[in-house]
């Protein structure tokens, strides 16, 4: 039975002679009692008692919930406490309770007319039959929806957070809120590979880059360990903190044919965000993202290069921005049946310049996804993400001397060669453990490839992005 549709098992009683209540038994015969299973005619209190005993809940016709109040008023009975876990299909197996001498039923009068079943034993039996009907009605009303049905998501207007796809693909952060007092811990490992140079949408060979620069980057690998925590002080507001640990490596080639590699490692900029839910109905949600990042990452990473030991590394090899950054955004989520979908828009706005008198470019990202739930535990997703990056503003004076060389040293120290746009297509897998010691733990994987890139180059192009993660929500 679908959630929200409540039915009641209730005796179908009709007076055969007249729709109004009959006169007292001393002056008129007993009326006829009709059930959906059979017609019973009573001419005496004893026969009425016997016939009423034949009424069983299995033979009573289903009526609407509005009859509950009428029945309680008419017969002086009230629903009994029951176990809500019993399903509707078990109702016919429930037997009418045996007659108990302790059960009492007060004679009922209407407009000064005594009810025809005023005999004590008849009244007791009728009371018990009605109590069983109320019990069955409550069973039906409380029977839970089938969570495995293909249309389970359409049977209720409430968001279902227990689905594997109730969270966005793992590559999306700040995608969901929590209920009051709930805590979630998370860990993500992200790896991005870059190789080859683009100028606009044109591929450049190393030789073409070396025609204009003394050194060309060949490839770069970025790894990030992202530790996160979320806490909801209210049902509407969820707080989130993310702390990244970054590892970078870049391979180079010089005009002289020498290869070398530079490395950097350390904590990145810590982010603090608030997610405020403004819409939650019809299996859809909307919340605003309001975040700020702190300049906890380094902008002074150094390594050995052909120019000497302990050289300040170029912009893409630093682990932080050096500035406070605002991160506003909005997120939309939806569910229906075995499907879910969502979208998010996020910006990064740099506040001023860092201590080296430059700032990284502002950013705008838009992403949209769809997911399919295959079981209680598994869902898959497809996601499209577009990203626009601005060039740096200002210049690090520690790198500026290299720009005086002819030809310039390397494109990665030019602040005007950091911008561009990119569109990635990603596929994902979410797994939500339903039993055992891992119950409630979420594991996810997402892999993406670029389908469009246009860069202010020469600049390394993206080859792939892989994200794996773990999440666990609980209430302390």
TIROTOR-217842 format. One record per residue (C-alpha): residue in one letter; z, y, x. Coordinates in steps of 0.1 Angstrom, whole numbers, padded with zeros to 4 digits. Layout:
<atoms>
ATOM   rest       Z       Y       X
ATOM      A       Z       Y       X
...
</atoms>
This chain:
<atoms>
ATOM   rest       Z       Y       X
ATOM      X    0000    0000    0000
ATOM      X   -0009    0034    0014
ATOM      X    0018    0058    0025
ATOM      X    0025    0084    0000
ATOM      X    0014    0063   -0030
ATOM      X    0046    0051   -0047
ATOM      X    0046    0026   -0076
ATOM      X    0074    0012   -0097
ATOM      X    0080   -0021   -0113
ATOM      X    0094   -0014   -0147
ATOM      X    0096   -0033   -0180
ATOM      X    0069   -0024   -0205
ATOM      X    0089   -0021   -0237
ATOM      X    0075   -0013   -0271
ATOM      X    0089   -0013   -0306
ATOM      X    0067   -0033   -0329
ATOM      X    0077   -0017   -0362
ATOM      X    0078    0020   -0353
ATOM      X    0077    0042   -0322
ATOM      X    0111    0056   -0330
ATOM      X    0144    0038   -0324
ATOM      X    0154    0015   -0354
ATOM      X    0184    0018   -0376
ATOM      X    0216   -0001   -0367
ATOM      X    0214   -0039   -0370
ATOM      X    0236   -0039   -0401
ATOM      X    0209   -0023   -0421
ATOM      X    0176   -0033   -0404
ATOM      X    0163   -0063   -0385
ATOM      X    0160   -0064   -0347
ATOM      X    0128   -0049   -0333
ATOM      X    0102   -0068   -0313
ATOM      X    0104   -0067   -0274
ATOM      X    0070   -0070   -0257
ATOM      X    0065   -0076   -0220
ATOM      X    0032   -0078   -0201
ATOM      X    0037   -0116   -0197
ATOM      X    0046   -0125   -0233
ATOM      X    0059   -0112   -0266
ATOM      X    0095   -0119   -0276
ATOM      X    0108   -0114   -0311
ATOM      X    0146   -0111   -0316
ATOM      X    0163   -0114   -0350
ATOM      X    0199   -0117   -0337
ATOM      X    0220   -0105   -0308
ATOM      X    0221   -0141   -0293
ATOM      X    0183   -0146   -0295
ATOM      X    0178   -0111   -0280
ATOM      X    0200   -0121   -0251
ATOM      X    0181   -0153   -0245
ATOM      X    0147   -0136   -0247
ATOM      X    0157   -0108   -0223
ATOM      X    0167   -0135   -0198
ATOM      X    0130   -0145   -0197
ATOM      X    0120   -0111   -0183
ATOM      X    0115   -0115   -0145
ATOM      X    0104   -0087   -0121
ATOM      X    0072   -0107   -0113
ATOM      X    0061   -0103   -0150
ATOM      X    0068   -0066   -0152
ATOM      X    0040   -0041   -0152
ATOM      X    0036   -0015   -0124
ATOM      X    0044    0020   -0136
ATOM      X    0043    0055   -0120
ATOM      X    0073    0070   -0101
ATOM      X    0079    0095   -0129
ATOM      X    0095    0066   -0150
ATOM      X    0124    0063   -0126
ATOM      X    0143    0093   -0139
ATOM      X    0135    0083   -0175
ATOM      X    0147    0047   -0169
ATOM      X    0179    0058   -0152
ATOM      X    0187    0082   -0181
ATOM      X    0178    0057   -0208
ATOM      X    0197    0026   -0195
ATOM      X    0224    0041   -0173
ATOM      X    0212    0023   -0142
ATOM      X    0205    0036   -0107
ATOM      X    0185    0023   -0077
ATOM      X    0204    0000   -0054
ATOM      X    0205    0002   -0016
ATOM      X    0179   -0021   -0001
ATOM      X    0165   -0030    0032
ATOM      X    0134   -0007    0037
ATOM      X    0118   -0032    0061
ATOM      X    0109   -0056    0034
ATOM      X    0072   -0052    0025
ATOM      X    0056   -0050   -0009
ATOM      X    0040   -0084   -0006
ATOM      X    0076   -0099   -0006
ATOM      X    0086   -0084   -0039
ATOM      X    0075   -0113   -0061
ATOM      X    0097   -0136   -0041
ATOM      X    0128   -0116   -0050
ATOM      X    0148   -0133   -0077
ATOM      X    0167   -0115   -0104
ATOM      X    0204   -0116   -0095
ATOM      X    0226   -0140   -0114
ATOM      X    0247   -0125   -0143
ATOM      X    0280   -0113   -0130
ATOM      X    0309   -0109   -0154
ATOM      X    0320   -0078   -0135
ATOM      X    0287   -0060   -0144
ATOM      X    0293   -0035   -0172
ATOM      X    0269   -0018   -0195
ATOM      X    0280    0010   -0218
ATOM      X    0264    0010   -0253
ATOM      X    0239    0038   -0256
ATOM      X    0233    0059   -0286
ATOM      X    0205    0082   -0293
ATOM      X    0206    0108   -0320
ATOM      X    0236    0090   -0335
ATOM      X    0218    0057   -0336
ATOM      X    0232    0027   -0316
ATOM      X    0208    0010   -0292
ATOM      X    0195   -0023   -0306
ATOM      X    0208   -0042   -0276
ATOM      X    0244   -0033   -0280
ATOM      X    0255   -0069   -0276
ATOM      X    0275   -0071   -0244
ATOM      X    0257   -0101   -0229
ATOM      X    0223   -0087   -0238
ATOM      X    0232   -0054   -0223
ATOM      X    0244   -0070   -0191
ATOM      X    0212   -0090   -0187
ATOM      X    0190   -0060   -0195
ATOM      X    0210   -0039   -0170
ATOM      X    0204   -0065   -0142
ATOM      X    0167   -0068   -0150
ATOM      X    0164   -0030   -0148
ATOM      X    0183   -0030   -0115
ATOM      X    0159   -0056   -0101
ATOM      X    0130   -0034   -0112
ATOM      X    0145   -0004   -0095
ATOM      X    0151   -0024   -0064
ATOM      X    0115   -0036   -0063
ATOM      X    0103    0000   -0069
ATOM      X    0123    0012   -0039
ATOM      X    0109   -0016   -0018
ATOM      X    0074   -0006   -0026
ATOM      X    0081    0031   -0020
ATOM      X    0097    0025    0014
ATOM      X    0072   -0001    0026
ATOM      X    0058    0013    0059
ATOM      X    0021    0018    0066
ATOM      X    0002   -0008    0086
ATOM      X    0000    0009    0120
ATOM      X   -0028   -0014    0130
ATOM      X   -0051   -0006    0102
ATOM      X   -0083    0012    0112
ATOM      X   -0075    0040    0088
ATOM      X   -0038    0043    0097
ATOM      X   -0043    0078    0110
ATOM      X   -0057    0089    0077
ATOM      X   -0028    0076    0056
ATOM      X   -0004    0103    0066
ATOM      X   -0007    0139    0074
ATOM      X    0018    0136    0102
ATOM      X    0008    0135    0139
ATOM      X    0014    0100    0154
ATOM      X    0028    0104    0189
ATOM      X    0031    0067    0194
ATOM      X   -0006    0060    0199
ATOM      X   -0021    0055    0234
ATOM      X   -0045    0083    0227
ATOM      X   -0019    0108    0214
ATOM      X   -0020    0122    0250
ATOM      X   -0052    0137    0264
ATOM      X   -0069    0120    0293
ATOM      X   -0047    0121    0324
ATOM      X   -0067    0148    0341
ATOM      X   -0057    0173    0314
ATOM      X   -0023    0190    0319
ATOM      X   -0002    0208    0293
ATOM      X   -0020    0189    0266
ATOM      X    0009    0179    0243
ATOM      X    0043    0190    0231
ATOM      X    0074    0170    0224
ATOM      X    0101    0167    0197
ATOM      X    0134    0184    0201
ATOM      X    0156    0172    0230
ATOM      X    0128    0149    0243
ATOM      X    0122    0147    0280
ATOM      X    0091    0134    0298
ATOM      X    0087    0126    0335
ATOM      X    0052    0122    0350
ATOM      X    0034    0115    0382
ATOM      X   -0003    0119    0390
ATOM      X   -0023    0111    0420
ATOM      X   -0056    0130    0422
ATOM      X   -0084    0125    0448
ATOM      X   -0114    0147    0451
ATOM      X   -0144    0140    0474
ATOM      X   -0169    0167    0485
ATOM      X   -0199    0164    0508
ATOM      X   -0232    0182    0514
ATOM      X   -0237    0219    0509
ATOM      X   -0252    0238    0480
ATOM      X   -0266    0273    0478
ATOM      X   -0268    0280    0441
ATOM      X   -0282    0247    0429
ATOM      X   -0302    0240    0461
ATOM      X   -0291    0213    0485
ATOM      X   -0289    0223    0521
ATOM      X   -0291    0200    0551
ATOM      X   -0267    0204    0580
ATOM      X   -0295    0218    0601
ATOM      X   -0303    0245    0575
ATOM      X   -0266    0256    0575
ATOM      X   -0265    0256    0613
ATOM      X   -0295    0279    0614
ATOM      X   -0272    0306    0600
ATOM      X   -0237    0295    0612
ATOM      X   -0223    0280    0644
ATOM      X   -0204    0253    0625
ATOM      X   -0211    0236    0592
ATOM      X   -0186    0216    0571
ATOM      X   -0199    0181    0563
ATOM      X   -0174    0166    0539
ATOM      X   -0139    0173    0526
ATOM      X   -0112    0151    0509
ATOM      X   -0083    0166    0489
ATOM      X   -0054    0144    0477
ATOM      X   -0027    0157    0455
ATOM      X    0006    0141    0443
ATOM      X    0017    0159    0412
ATOM      X    0052    0155    0400
ATOM      X    0060    0168    0366
ATOM      X    0088    0171    0340
ATOM      X    0088    0183    0304
ATOM      X    0117    0192    0281
ATOM      X    0116    0204    0245
ATOM      X    0145    0226    0235
ATOM      X    0130    0228    0199
ATOM      X    0103    0210    0180
ATOM      X    0080    0240    0186
ATOM      X    0087    0248    0222
ATOM      X    0082    0225    0252
ATOM      X    0089    0236    0288
ATOM      X    0069    0221    0317
ATOM      X    0073    0222    0355
ATOM      X    0047    0208    0379
ATOM      X    0052    0205    0417
ATOM      X    0021    0194    0438
ATOM      X    0021    0180    0472
ATOM      X   -0014    0185    0488
ATOM      X   -0032    0167    0517
ATOM      X   -0065    0180    0529
ATOM      X   -0091    0169    0555
ATOM      X   -0124    0184    0564
ATOM      X   -0151    0171    0588
ATOM      X   -0174    0195    0607
ATOM      X   -0204    0196    0629
ATOM      X   -0212    0223    0656
ATOM      X   -0245    0235    0668
ATOM      X   -0238    0216    0700
ATOM      X   -0236    0184    0681
ATOM      X   -0199    0181    0683
ATOM      X   -0179    0166    0654
ATOM      X   -0143    0175    0647
ATOM      X   -0118    0172    0618
ATOM      X   -0091    0196    0606
ATOM      X   -0061    0186    0585
ATOM      X   -0034    0203    0564
ATOM      X   -0006    0190    0543
ATOM      X    0023    0205    0523
ATOM      X    0036    0215    0490
ATOM      X    0013    0236    0468
ATOM      X    0022    0263    0443
ATOM      X    0049    0252    0418
ATOM      X    0039    0259    0381
ATOM      X    0063    0266    0352
ATOM      X    0048    0267    0317
ATOM      X    0058    0270    0281
ATOM      X    0039    0252    0254
ATOM      X    0044    0267    0219
ATOM      X    0032    0247    0189
ATOM      X    0018    0269    0161
ATOM      X    0000    0244    0139
ATOM      X    0010    0208    0129
ATOM      X   -0005    0193    0098
ATOM      X   -0034    0172    0086
ATOM      X   -0032    0151    0118
ATOM      X   -0041    0182    0139
ATOM      X   -0021    0203    0163
ATOM      X   -0026    0236    0181
ATOM      X   -0003    0251    0208
ATOM      X   -0004    0280    0231
ATOM      X    0000    0275    0269
ATOM      X    0017    0302    0289
ATOM      X    0023    0295    0325
ATOM      X    0030    0311    0359
ATOM      X    0027    0297    0394
ATOM      X    0048    0307    0423
ATOM      X    0036    0312    0459
ATOM      X    0054    0282    0473
ATOM      X    0023    0268    0490
ATOM      X    0013    0277    0525
ATOM      X   -0014    0302    0535
ATOM      X   -0007    0297    0572
ATOM      X   -0019    0262    0578
ATOM      X   -0032    0257    0614
ATOM      X   -0049    0230    0634
ATOM      X   -0070    0225    0666
ATOM      X   -0106    0236    0664
ATOM      X   -0133    0242    0691
ATOM      X   -0120    0278    0692
ATOM      X   -0086    0265    0705
ATOM      X   -0053    0249    0694
ATOM      X   -0032    0262    0664
ATOM      X   -0061    0281    0648
ATOM      X   -0055    0294    0613
ATOM      X   -0076    0273    0590
ATOM      X   -0102    0286    0564
ATOM      X   -0093    0294    0528
ATOM      X   -0101    0259    0513
ATOM      X   -0078    0242    0538
ATOM      X   -0047    0262    0528
ATOM      X   -0023    0245    0504
ATOM      X   -0013    0276    0484
ATOM      X   -0026    0309    0471
ATOM      X    0001    0332    0483
ATOM      X    0002    0350    0450
ATOM      X    0019    0348    0416
ATOM      X   -0006    0336    0391
ATOM      X   -0007    0337    0353
ATOM      X   -0021    0307    0335
ATOM      X   -0027    0314    0298
ATOM      X   -0044    0289    0275
ATOM      X   -0047    0272    0241
ATOM      X   -0049    0235    0233
ATOM      X   -0062    0218    0201
ATOM      X   -0056    0181    0192
ATOM      X   -0068    0159    0163
ATOM      X   -0064    0123    0150
ATOM      X   -0082    0103    0123
ATOM      X   -0082    0065    0120
ATOM      X   -0089    0050    0154
ATOM      X   -0103    0082    0168
ATOM      X   -0087    0113    0184
ATOM      X   -0102    0144    0200
ATOM      X   -0091    0177    0215
ATOM      X   -0100    0208    0235
ATOM      X   -0084    0231    0259
ATOM      X   -0091    0265    0274
ATOM      X   -0071    0276    0305
ATOM      X   -0073    0306    0328
ATOM      X   -0059    0315    0362
ATOM      X   -0053    0352    0368
ATOM      X   -0041    0363    0402
ATOM      X   -0015    0390    0403
ATOM      X   -0022    0413    0432
ATOM      X   -0029    0402    0468
ATOM      X   -0008    0381    0491
ATOM      X    0009    0391    0523
ATOM      X   -0024    0387    0542
ATOM      X   -0040    0413    0518
ATOM      X   -0064    0389    0499
ATOM      X   -0063    0369    0468
ATOM      X   -0082    0339    0457
ATOM      X   -0107    0342    0429
ATOM      X   -0097    0340    0392
ATOM      X   -0107    0309    0373
ATOM      X   -0116    0298    0338
ATOM      X   -0118    0262    0326
ATOM      X   -0129    0247    0293
ATOM      X   -0126    0211    0285
ATOM      X   -0132    0189    0254
ATOM      X   -0127    0152    0249
ATOM      X   -0129    0123    0224
ATOM      X   -0110    0091    0225
ATOM      X   -0111    0057    0208
ATOM      X   -0079    0036    0201
ATOM      X   -0087   -0001    0205
ATOM      X   -0052   -0014    0199
ATOM      X   -0016   -0003    0199
ATOM      X   -0017   -0002    0237
ATOM      X   -0052    0008    0248
ATOM      X   -0076    0037    0243
ATOM      X   -0106    0050    0262
ATOM      X   -0119    0085    0265
ATOM      X   -0149    0106    0274
ATOM      X   -0144    0142    0286
ATOM      X   -0165    0172    0295
ATOM      X   -0151    0200    0317
ATOM      X   -0167    0233    0327
ATOM      X   -0152    0255    0353
ATOM      X   -0160    0290    0366
ATOM      X   -0145    0302    0399
ATOM      X   -0146    0338    0413
ATOM      X   -0151    0348    0449
ATOM      X   -0120    0359    0469
ATOM      X   -0110    0395    0468
ATOM      X   -0101    0410    0502
ATOM      X   -0101    0391    0535
ATOM      X   -0076    0373    0557
ATOM      X   -0074    0395    0589
ATOM      X   -0067    0364    0609
ATOM      X   -0101    0350    0600
ATOM      X   -0120    0383    0601
ATOM      X   -0128    0384    0639
ATOM      X   -0150    0353    0634
ATOM      X   -0172    0373    0611
ATOM      X   -0181    0397    0640
ATOM      X   -0198    0368    0658
ATOM      X   -0236    0365    0656
ATOM      X   -0243    0341    0640
ATOM      X   -0211    0339    0619
ATOM      X   -0187    0311    0628
ATOM      X   -0185    0290    0596
ATOM      X   -0192    0296    0559
ATOM      X   -0157    0286    0548
ATOM      X   -0141    0318    0562
ATOM      X   -0165    0341    0542
ATOM      X   -0145    0353    0511
ATOM      X   -0178    0359    0493
ATOM      X   -0188    0322    0495
ATOM      X   -0160    0307    0474
ATOM      X   -0172    0312    0438
ATOM      X   -0194    0292    0415
ATOM      X   -0195    0270    0384
ATOM      X   -0194    0233    0378
ATOM      X   -0195    0209    0348
ATOM      X   -0180    0174    0352
ATOM      X   -0182    0143    0329
ATOM      X   -0153    0120    0330
ATOM      X   -0144    0086    0315
ATOM      X   -0107    0076    0310
ATOM      X   -0084    0047    0301
ATOM      X   -0049    0051    0286
ATOM      X   -0024    0022    0284
ATOM      X    0009    0024    0265
ATOM      X    0032   -0005    0270
ATOM      X    0046   -0019    0237
ATOM      X    0071   -0045    0249
ATOM      X    0091   -0057    0278
ATOM      X    0109   -0036    0304
ATOM      X    0079   -0013    0306
ATOM      X    0080   -0005    0268
ATOM      X    0072    0032    0263
ATOM      X    0057    0037    0297
ATOM      X    0022    0052    0298
ATOM      X   -0004    0045    0325
ATOM      X   -0038    0062    0327
ATOM      X   -0069    0065    0348
ATOM      X   -0098    0090    0347
ATOM      X   -0129    0092    0369
ATOM      X   -0153    0121    0369
ATOM      X   -0187    0130    0383
ATOM      X   -0204    0164    0384
ATOM      X   -0234    0168    0361
ATOM      X   -0240    0205    0370
ATOM      X   -0231    0227    0400
ATOM      X   -0241    0262    0410
ATOM      X   -0222    0275    0440
ATOM      X   -0221    0307    0461
ATOM      X   -0232    0290    0493
ATOM      X   -0235    0274    0516
ATOM      X   -0205    0257    0501
ATOM      X   -0195    0220    0498
ATOM      X   -0203    0204    0465
ATOM      X   -0181    0181    0446
ATOM      X   -0190    0144    0446
ATOM      X   -0162    0128    0424
ATOM      X   -0127    0132    0411
ATOM      X   -0103    0104    0404
ATOM      X   -0069    0108    0387
ATOM      X   -0043    0080    0380
ATOM      X   -0010    0087    0364
ATOM      X    0023    0075    0349
ATOM      X    0043    0091    0321
ATOM      X    0076    0082    0303
ATOM      X    0092    0101    0275
ATOM      X    0128    0096    0263
ATOM      X    0157    0113    0247
ATOM      X    0189    0115    0269
</atoms>
